[in-house]
Amino acid sequence: MGDIETTDDRLWSRSLQGEGDAFGLLFDRHRDRVFRHAYRLAGDRIDAEDIMSTAFLELWRRREKVRLVERSVLPWLLVTTTNVARNSRRAARRYQGLLKSLPRSEDARHASDIPDTVDRNVALALGTLNATDLRLVSLVVFEEFSLADAAAALGMTAGTAKTRMHRARNRMKATINRAAGPVPAAAVEGERP
């Protein structure tokens, strides 16, 4: 059968040298433990699988910076899993916040009444964004990246991404408000009908 690796540090060294099988053995060795940790944090099997996958992806992506603890990669994975779960929860809250902040028609009482108008208005609003802002909004809102991760993926600072996201959100709101139609003058001026 061959030499059975007993410690992560040997497998990790081989992984760093480009041996995919060694990384696969590390994955096989720790996936159940990382999944259980992700499940405890997320409370949902599908979310836990996504979190676990992201943690192992980060392990590979940041492999040059990973430091083993007591010859094991597991502590690094568990901390990363915790951070990914937090980012996932924050992204879900931001997404829900964005949905709640979008203007809604007063006469739309049921969710089934909303999709056609909202989909058209959202598509129209997204169409007003330049390519960079559209990618940023897509990563943060639809792909649930943290703002910092989206900024890194797009090669910009977190501050720049925050400013661009704020401006994009305002442009989208303005477009959606225009698409919803004019507000009666009496309502704007605070008069009663």
C-alpha positions as CSV (number, residue, x, y, z in Angstrom):
1,M,0.0,0.0,0.0
2,G,2.8,2.5,0.7
3,D,3.8,4.8,3.5
4,I,0.9,5.9,5.7
5,E,1.2,9.5,6.8
6,T,0.5,9.9,10.5
7,T,0.9,13.6,10.9
8,D,-0.5,16.6,9.1
9,D,2.9,18.3,8.8
10,R,4.2,15.7,6.4
11,L,1.0,15.8,4.3
12,W,1.1,19.6,4.4
13,S,4.7,19.7,3.2
14,R,3.8,17.4,0.3
15,S,0.8,19.6,-0.5
16,L,3.0,22.7,-0.6
17,Q,5.1,20.9,-3.2
18,G,2.1,20.4,-5.4
19,E,1.0,16.9,-4.5
20,G,-2.8,17.0,-4.8
21,D,-3.2,13.6,-3.3
22,A,-1.6,14.8,0.0
23,F,-4.1,17.7,0.1
24,G,-6.9,15.2,-0.6
25,L,-5.7,13.1,2.3
26,L,-5.8,16.1,4.6
27,F,-9.3,16.9,3.4
28,D,-10.4,13.3,4.0
29,R,-8.8,13.4,7.5
30,H,-10.5,16.6,8.7
31,R,-13.7,17.1,6.6
32,D,-16.0,15.4,9.1
33,R,-14.7,17.4,12.1
34,V,-14.9,20.7,10.1
35,F,-18.4,19.8,8.8
36,R,-19.6,19.2,12.4
37,H,-18.2,22.5,13.5
38,A,-19.8,24.3,10.6
39,Y,-23.1,22.6,11.3
40,R,-23.0,23.7,14.9
41,L,-22.4,27.3,13.7
42,A,-24.9,27.3,10.8
43,G,-27.6,24.9,12.0
44,D,-28.3,23.9,8.4
45,R,-26.7,21.1,6.4
46,I,-26.5,22.9,3.1
47,D,-25.0,26.0,4.7
48,A,-22.6,23.8,6.7
49,E,-21.4,22.1,3.5
50,D,-20.8,25.5,1.8
51,I,-18.9,26.8,4.9
52,M,-16.8,23.6,5.0
53,S,-16.0,23.9,1.3
54,T,-15.0,27.5,1.7
55,A,-12.8,26.7,4.6
56,F,-10.9,24.1,2.6
57,L,-10.7,26.4,-0.4
58,E,-9.2,29.1,1.9
59,L,-6.8,26.6,3.2
60,W,-5.6,26.0,-0.3
61,R,-5.8,29.6,-1.4
62,R,-3.8,30.8,1.6
63,R,-1.5,27.8,1.7
64,E,1.7,29.9,1.8
65,K,0.6,31.7,4.9
66,V,-0.9,28.8,6.9
67,R,0.9,27.9,10.1
68,L,0.3,24.5,11.6
69,V,-0.4,24.2,15.3
70,E,1.2,21.3,17.1
71,R,1.8,19.7,13.6
72,S,-1.9,19.9,12.7
73,V,-3.8,21.9,10.2
74,L,-7.1,21.3,12.0
75,P,-6.9,24.3,14.4
76,W,-6.4,26.6,11.4
77,L,-9.3,25.0,9.6
78,L,-11.6,25.3,12.7
79,V,-10.8,29.0,13.1
80,T,-11.3,29.6,9.4
81,T,-14.6,27.7,9.5
82,T,-15.8,30.0,12.4
83,N,-14.8,33.1,10.4
84,V,-16.5,31.8,7.2
85,A,-19.7,31.1,9.2
86,R,-19.7,34.6,10.6
87,N,-19.2,36.1,7.2
88,S,-22.0,34.0,5.9
89,R,-24.4,35.2,8.6
90,R,-23.4,38.8,8.0
91,A,-23.9,38.4,4.3
92,A,-27.4,37.0,4.9
93,R,-28.3,39.9,7.2
94,R,-27.0,42.4,4.6
95,Y,-29.0,40.7,1.8
96,Q,-32.1,40.8,3.9
97,G,-31.4,44.4,4.8
98,L,-31.0,45.3,1.2
99,L,-34.3,43.6,0.3
100,K,-36.1,45.4,3.1
101,S,-34.6,48.8,2.1
102,L,-35.9,48.5,-1.5
103,P,-39.1,50.5,-1.9
104,R,-42.3,48.6,-2.0
105,S,-45.6,49.4,-3.6
106,E,-48.4,50.1,-1.0
107,D,-50.9,48.0,-3.0
108,A,-48.7,44.9,-3.2
109,R,-49.9,42.8,-0.3
110,H,-48.7,39.4,-1.3
111,A,-45.3,38.1,-2.3
112,S,-46.9,36.6,-5.4
113,D,-47.9,40.1,-6.6
114,I,-44.3,41.5,-6.4
115,P,-42.0,39.4,-8.7
116,D,-42.8,40.8,-12.1
117,T,-42.6,44.5,-11.1
118,V,-39.7,44.0,-8.7
119,D,-37.7,41.9,-11.1
120,R,-38.1,44.5,-13.8
121,N,-37.2,47.3,-11.5
122,V,-34.2,45.5,-10.0
123,A,-33.0,44.6,-13.5
124,L,-33.4,48.2,-14.6
125,A,-31.6,49.4,-11.5
126,L,-28.8,46.9,-12.0
127,G,-28.5,48.1,-15.6
128,T,-27.6,51.6,-14.4
129,L,-24.4,50.4,-12.7
130,N,-21.1,50.5,-14.4
131,A,-19.3,47.1,-14.8
132,T,-17.2,47.4,-11.6
133,D,-20.1,48.4,-9.4
134,L,-22.2,45.7,-10.9
135,R,-19.6,43.1,-10.1
136,L,-19.3,44.5,-6.6
137,V,-23.0,44.4,-6.0
138,S,-23.2,40.9,-7.4
139,L,-20.5,39.6,-5.2
140,V,-21.8,41.2,-2.0
141,V,-25.6,40.8,-2.5
142,F,-26.0,37.7,-4.7
143,E,-22.9,35.7,-4.0
144,E,-22.9,36.7,-0.3
145,F,-19.2,37.7,-0.1
146,S,-18.2,40.0,2.7
147,L,-17.5,43.5,1.5
148,A,-13.8,43.0,2.3
149,D,-13.6,39.8,0.3
150,A,-15.4,41.3,-2.6
151,A,-13.0,44.3,-2.5
152,A,-10.0,41.9,-2.5
153,A,-11.5,39.9,-5.4
154,L,-12.0,43.1,-7.4
155,G,-8.5,44.6,-6.5
156,M,-9.8,47.5,-4.5
157,T,-9.5,48.7,-0.9
158,A,-12.3,47.9,1.6
159,G,-12.9,51.7,1.9
160,T,-13.3,52.1,-1.8
161,A,-15.7,49.1,-2.0
162,K,-17.8,50.5,0.9
163,T,-18.1,53.9,-0.9
164,R,-18.9,52.3,-4.3
165,M,-21.5,50.0,-2.6
166,H,-23.1,53.0,-0.9
167,R,-23.3,54.9,-4.2
168,A,-24.5,51.9,-6.2
169,R,-27.2,51.3,-3.6
170,N,-28.4,55.0,-3.8
171,R,-28.4,54.8,-7.7
172,M,-30.4,51.6,-7.6
173,K,-32.9,53.1,-5.1
174,A,-33.3,56.2,-7.2
175,T,-33.9,54.1,-10.3
176,I,-36.4,51.9,-8.6
177,N,-38.2,55.0,-7.2
178,R,-38.4,56.5,-10.6
179,A,-39.7,53.3,-12.1
180,A,-42.4,53.1,-9.4
181,G,-43.8,56.4,-10.7
182,P,-44.1,59.9,-9.4
183,V,-45.2,60.6,-5.9
184,P,-48.2,62.9,-5.7
185,A,-47.2,66.5,-4.9
186,A,-49.6,66.5,-1.9
187,A,-47.7,63.6,-0.4
188,V,-44.4,65.2,-0.9
189,E,-45.5,68.5,0.7
190,G,-47.2,66.7,3.6
191,E,-50.7,67.8,2.7
192,R,-53.7,65.6,3.4
193,P,-55.8,64.5,0.4
